[in-house]
């Protein structure tokens, strides 16, 4: 019965072991992108908050994209 299942699935112990190895050594950046970007500070009306000389206030925001 085990032999029939292996034949139907076309898998053997080496295939399963290789999958476990791939998972164990996977790099998180293979699945998600992360970093930081500069954003403009907004007021309650979604308008940029400005300081002297009309320059907007900015801040650094971290992001994670999957």
Steps between C-alpha positions, in 0.01 A plus 500: 500500500783744584664414173178580311465835677858595419447407137178702477652809662832466319678586827773326686688567824757717319225732370354543848843559652581759233176686577589511871847629413349771277270611783777494762730721294238732350570872509219725625569740214388225261148556633474862620651839429576738783675830547439864588388805308462870564139619532341842535318579826133575428241690702144388576389621155768299312702810421877513558612669821747771403780667693697813413548574131212267404703185546291199616576311819618149416561183696650158435244218480577128492303275265444130435357376172408139433 
